[in-house]
Amino acid sequence: MENWNIHDAEKLYRINDWGNGYFHISETGEVEVRLKDKSPQSSISLLSIAKGLQERGLKLPVLLRFSNILDDRIQHINESFLHAIQDAGYQGTYRGVYPIKVNQQQQVVEEICKYGQQYHHGLETGSKAELIIALAHIDDPEAYIICNGYKDEEYIDLALKGLQLGINTVLVVEMPGEVGIILQRSRALGIKPNIGLRMKPSTMASGHWTDSGGDRSVFGLNTTQVIQVVDRLRKENMLDCLKLLHYHLGSQIPNIHDIRVGATEAARFYAGLVQEGAPMGLLDIGGGLAIDYDGSHSNSPNSRNYTTKEYCDDVVEEIMTICKEEKISHPTIISESGRALVSYYSVLLMNILDTNVFWDGKNGEEVVYDQMLMPALENLLYVRTMLNEKNAQECLNDLNYYREEIRNKFLYGKVNMRERAAAEHVYWSIVAEIQQKYGDIHAAEIQKLEHQLSDIYYGNFSLFQSLPDVWAIDQLFPIMPIHRLETKPDRKAVLSDITCDSEGKIDKFITAKGVSDTLALHTPKEDEDYILGVFLVGAYQETLGDLHNLLGDTNVVSITYEDGNFSLHNELEGDTVADVLSYVEYEPKRLETMIRTKAEKAVQEGRITVQERRRIISAYTAGLRGYTYYETDQEE
Ligand SMILES: *Cc1c(COP(=O)(O)O)cnc(C)c1O
């Protein structure tokens, strides 16, 4: 047995690089989440949570939410800005707003408003529905509601009436046409609006989600349109309502350089608006603050090459420099970070249901002893005798050639099924030998062998429901076992979900070597669940998901640490089969009636007894009430 300890596991899965102090491996080899002040007492093992839930009857897969982490993130972002402002001697202040679309769950919005109160943290809305949420949740006259998105009369009226309630709404003009409606509605209601302008930054940031920048971005005003809006407001005597300039470069901006350039351009526009005579006062730098998903601290799309502190320092510095040059006073800085606030908040736990072991590690000798099969195997076995480091690639080519030959002979009836099976078996045993002995040598096809020989682990989850960005845009999330980390993982695998869709698989993983197409995992034990965690899934994943194969929402539970105690709350049962069927317009009651009728007919025709009918119906209705995911221990 090779030496292996938890520090090897830390390196392999890079947990200390992406965990940001929230996730780590315990001495006993379990992943723990640290919930408060990053103090050891507030750490709890994810496995113990999973076991506790199972004892309470809540099954895997389950989404865990950690409210303390939200609390910590809000504090972190606000304090980082406040420190940057203090250190630089900046005269303005900072106000964060949380973009509801990043995670719209009631609990998230409620917790952000609660924990954010001391910092006057507000909300950003992109639609009427989100504004309706925001108006109910914001109580603080110093917090802002930034109203973005396409706006009709109703949206505008709601924002204006919010002002009457003492809530600071700002209507951000995204399209030139909106100005007319805003002016008209504010006259009709006799309420003076706070108006903001969204500019199109010419800065095009790199990254996955950065179409919000550049000339062709769908939202925002170009320079000509900005001037037109200013002229119109002045003509209508409403220029005194223009308070805010907004821009958004996109989400997950990996490179700090883009953030600096964006802030500089926006500060020049801001100064231009002040010089036009608008009162202004607010500069809203949008979102973009990235998460280091792969732990590389680089400018790759799944990472970022800066810290929150650097982000805040740089933004404050750029704005301050321009204000000095333009001789204008310092605006309140607003930012709309969502991803950076909620990503760490949720973890998806799933159990492994089955594994498909592609290569069992045997060397093929058991078939070789059968002399009858020898003629079909001769060429392949000869290759094995020739194999050495120098000719590994050549041997692989020969193996492929001889396997092809056997397959052709099979097509013409010259080789039978048993011979073909033996040949395939020997072929893979030699390929595995090449991979094991020479897997590290520099030849593209040999490097690919690890992936070709890897196992498939079937996880109890739906990629489409729970991790839509993995499917849609190949986003990487950290994935690793949450236990047994004191022992060395002995298998290499890719992960498949249970949708039976070839797209429902994950074969890009964050590992010590960088991005790898296999993940090191343990052989599951007979009598114990093998549980994997998918981390940093708090942003964007929950409501983008769909009902592929009618797998619904997973069970959800929140865990909080307070005064030395952990508590479970906000337990939400995932969708039942009846729930997901009704989403696609089936009526569970009617389905039940259809089965009852069918079973009654079978009784009438003497095919089943009435007792059997009762059992069939009760199995059917239990199925309707059940979880859409694979249930391992059947109760009742
Ligand atoms: C989506 C969005 C955000 C959130 O940005 P993140 O970088 O993902 O936090 C902020 N502002 C606007 C206008 C958005 O559309």
The ligand as an SDF file (V2000), in Angstrom:
LIG
                    3D

 15 15  0  0  0  0  0  0  0  0999 V2000
  -26.5450   39.0520  -14.3580 C   0  0  0  0  0  0  0  0  0  0  0  0
  -26.2770   40.4400  -13.9870 C   0  0  0  0  0  0  0  0  0  0  0  0
  -25.4990   40.7120  -12.8590 C   0  0  0  0  0  0  0  0  0  0  0  0
  -24.8190   39.6330  -12.0290 C   0  0  0  0  0  0  0  0  0  0  0  0
  -23.4870   39.5520  -12.3570 O   0  0  0  0  0  0  0  0  0  0  0  0
  -22.5030   38.4580  -11.6820 P   0  0  0  0  0  0  0  0  0  0  0  0
  -21.1840   38.8710  -12.1870 O   0  0  0  0  0  0  0  0  0  0  0  0
  -22.9040   37.1250  -12.1960 O   0  0  0  0  0  0  0  0  0  0  0  0
  -22.5940   38.5640  -10.2360 O   0  0  0  0  0  0  0  0  0  0  0  0
  -25.3300   42.0370  -12.5010 C   0  0  0  0  0  0  0  0  0  0  0  0
  -25.9040   43.0290  -13.2180 N   0  0  0  0  0  0  0  0  0  0  0  0
  -26.6430   42.8030  -14.3350 C   0  0  0  0  0  0  0  0  0  0  0  0
  -27.2270   43.9250  -15.0780 C   0  0  0  0  0  0  0  0  0  0  0  0
  -26.8520   41.5020  -14.7540 C   0  0  0  0  0  0  0  0  0  0  0  0
  -27.5580   41.2700  -15.8520 O   0  0  0  0  0  0  0  0  0  0  0  0
  1  2  1  0
  2  3  1  0
  2 14  2  0
  3  4  1  0
  3 10  2  0
  4  5  1  0
  5  6  1  0
  6  7  2  0
  6  8  1  0
  6  9  1  0
 10 11  1  0
 11 12  2  0
 12 13  1  0
 12 14  1  0
 14 15  1  0
M  END
$$$$
